[in-house]
Amino acid sequence: ASLLRELQTYQPAAIGLDIYRDLPVEPGHTELISTFKDIKNLIAIEQILPGSGGKTVNPPPSLPKSQIGFADIILDEDGKLRRSLLAASDLQDDWRFSLPLKLAEKYLENKRISLENVEGDDYGMRFSSTELVRFQPNSGSYINADAGGTQMLINFRSHHQPFEIVSLTDILDKKVKADRIRNKIVLIGITSPSVKDYLTSAAVKREHSAFIYGVEIQAHIISQIISAVEDDRVLLKSWSESWEYLWIITWGLIILALGRIITSPLKLLLSVISINLLLLALCYLLLIFGWWIPVVPPFLI
């Protein structure tokens, strides 16, 4: 409660509380409830999908639904996090938004940019002209993946420390300058292995730890959405299946043609190596521009 009230004096655009507060924690619960009611740009979390124990987690009871975002994540079968769940139906079939989406919406509202539906796509979302590319069951290398709700591939920032982190104590002791917080999004979370709110990811390079904490994951997703709207940062996308098949078949035809034209085994080998290098370079270049294109099938061909 003291942290929230102190942060509010710095006039942040929005505050995200990535700590569950569904049950009273004493001492200070009454003060926390009062603080929740006073801070209108606060977004707290809930868990809407049953976890490993089959349970969900309720939001703080004193906050309206407009100030609640879920913190659920979807892991792939290999245990890696590659996509963000932006919106989904809860167990009561109510449509809910995630914490990153709610915070991005709150931030962009201050710049008169609102969240809207995509025409012709009931699950599509956009901010102004920027459409959040929706994950599909066969996006990229996925095959019949669960694309329920509204999901988006995460484009992690690769820098080992992409976000500024300050301690609770530094805020309460007024050691943080106001301009580092004013008009920005502040996320409150716990970065300690003891809470077990972390993942490992090869997409994020860390100097001293292999962990990427839950609050940092939320920051990556928020940053991705806002940067796409304000800075035209690319969102990861893929071709339709028909275009991917055409892409693979085309490379196969190129190699078949070379096999018929070139009779020298050495020249053919050099040609295949050169074409594979071109393929890898082209796929990497397309990935820089946000396109996730099949590389292994044509490479094997």
LINWO-V835350 format. One record per residue. N is the residue number from 0. RES is the residue in one letter. OMEGA is omega in whole degrees, -180 to 180 (none if undefined). Layout:
n & res & omega
N & RES & OMEGA
N & RES & OMEGA
This chain:
n & res & omega
0 & A & 179
1 & S & 179
2 & L & -179
3 & L & -179
4 & R & 178
5 & E & 178
6 & L & -176
7 & Q & 178
8 & T & 179
9 & Y & 178
10 & Q & 175
11 & P & 177
12 & A & 179
13 & A & 178
14 & I & 176
15 & G & 180
16 & L & -177
17 & D & 177
18 & I & -179
19 & Y & 176
20 & R & -180
21 & D & -178
22 & L & 179
23 & P & 174
24 & V & -178
25 & E & -2
26 & P & 173
27 & G & -176
28 & H & -180
29 & T & 179
30 & E & 180
31 & L & 179
32 & I & 178
33 & S & 180
34 & T & 177
35 & F & -177
36 & K & -176
37 & D & -174
38 & I & -174
39 & K & 179
40 & N & 178
41 & L & 173
42 & I & 178
43 & A & -171
44 & I & 171
45 & E & 173
46 & Q & -173
47 & I & -180
48 & L & -179
49 & P & 179
50 & G & -178
51 & S & 178
52 & G & 179
53 & G & -177
54 & K & 172
55 & T & 179
56 & V & -179
57 & N & 175
58 & P & 172
59 & P & -172
60 & P & -175
61 & S & -177
62 & L & 175
63 & P & -178
64 & K & -180
65 & S & -180
66 & Q & -179
67 & I & 173
68 & G & -178
69 & F & -178
70 & A & -178
71 & D & 175
72 & I & 179
73 & I & 178
74 & L & 174
75 & D & -176
76 & E & 178
77 & D & 178
78 & G & -179
79 & K & 177
80 & L & -179
81 & R & -177
82 & R & -178
83 & S & 174
84 & L & -175
85 & L & -179
86 & A & -179
87 & A & 176
88 & S & 177
89 & D & -176
90 & L & 176
91 & Q & 179
92 & D & 173
93 & D & -179
94 & W & -176
95 & R & 179
96 & F & -180
97 & S & 177
98 & L & 179
99 & P & -179
100 & L & 180
101 & K & -180
102 & L & 176
103 & A & 178
104 & E & 180
105 & K & -180
106 & Y & -176
107 & L & 174
108 & E & 179
109 & N & 179
110 & K & 177
111 & R & 174
112 & I & -174
113 & S & 177
114 & L & -177
115 & E & 175
116 & N & 175
117 & V & -179
118 & E & 179
119 & G & 180
120 & D & -176
121 & D & -178
122 & Y & -179
123 & G & -180
124 & M & 176
125 & R & 170
126 & F & -175
127 & S & -179
128 & S & -178
129 & T & 178
130 & E & 176
131 & L & -173
132 & V & -174
133 & R & 177
134 & F & 180
135 & Q & -178
136 & P & -178
137 & N & 178
138 & S & 178
139 & G & -179
140 & S & 179
141 & Y & 176
142 & I & 179
143 & N & 178
144 & A & 177
145 & D & -179
146 & A & -178
147 & G & -177
148 & G & 175
149 & T & -178
150 & Q & 180
151 & M & 175
152 & L & -178
153 & I & 173
154 & N & -177
155 & F & 170
156 & R & -169
157 & S & -179
158 & H & -176
159 & H & 177
160 & Q & -174
161 & P & -176
162 & F & 180
163 & E & -179
164 & I & 175
165 & V & -177
166 & S & 175
167 & L & -178
168 & T & 180
169 & D & 178
170 & I & -178
171 & L & 178
172 & D & 176
173 & K & 179
174 & K & -177
175 & V & -180
176 & K & -174
177 & A & -176
178 & D & 176
179 & R & -177
180 & I & -175
181 & R & 178
182 & N & 177
183 & K & 175
184 & I & 178
185 & V & 176
186 & L & 178
187 & I & 180
188 & G & -177
189 & I & 178
190 & T & 180
191 & S & 180
192 & P & -175
193 & S & -179
194 & V & 177
195 & K & 176
196 & D & -178
197 & Y & 175
198 & L & 170
199 & T & -179
200 & S & 176
201 & A & -178
202 & A & -178
203 & V & -179
204 & K & 179
205 & R & -179
206 & E & -172
207 & H & -176
208 & S & 177
209 & A & -176
210 & F & 164
211 & I & -173
212 & Y & -177
213 & G & -179
214 & V & 177
215 & E & 177
216 & I & 178
217 & Q & -180
218 & A & 178
219 & H & -177
220 & I & 178
221 & I & -179
222 & S & 180
223 & Q & -178
224 & I & -176
225 & I & 179
226 & S & 177
227 & A & -179
228 & V & -173
229 & E & -172
230 & D & -178
231 & D & 175
232 & R & -173
233 & V & 171
234 & L & -177
235 & L & -178
236 & K & -179
237 & S & 177
238 & W & 171
239 & S & -178
240 & E & -178
241 & S & 179
242 & W & 178
243 & E & 177
244 & Y & 179
245 & L & 178
246 & W & -178
247 & I & -179
248 & I & 180
249 & T & 178
250 & W & 177
251 & G & 179
252 & L & 178
253 & I & -179
254 & I & 178
255 & L & 179
256 & A & 178
257 & L & 180
258 & G & 179
259 & R & -175
260 & I & -174
261 & I & -178
262 & T & -179
263 & S & 178
264 & P & -179
265 & L & 179
266 & K & 179
267 & L & 179
268 & L & 179
269 & L & 179
270 & S & 180
271 & V & 178
272 & I & -179
273 & S & -179
274 & I & 178
275 & N & 176
276 & L & 177
277 & L & 179
278 & L & -180
279 & L & -180
280 & A & -179
281 & L & 179
282 & C & 178
283 & Y & 178
284 & L & 178
285 & L & 178
286 & L & 177
287 & I & 179
288 & F & 173
289 & G & -178
290 & W & 178
291 & W & -172
292 & I & 178
293 & P & 179
294 & V & -176
295 & V & -179
296 & P & 178
297 & P & 177
298 & F & 179
299 & L & 178
300 & I & none
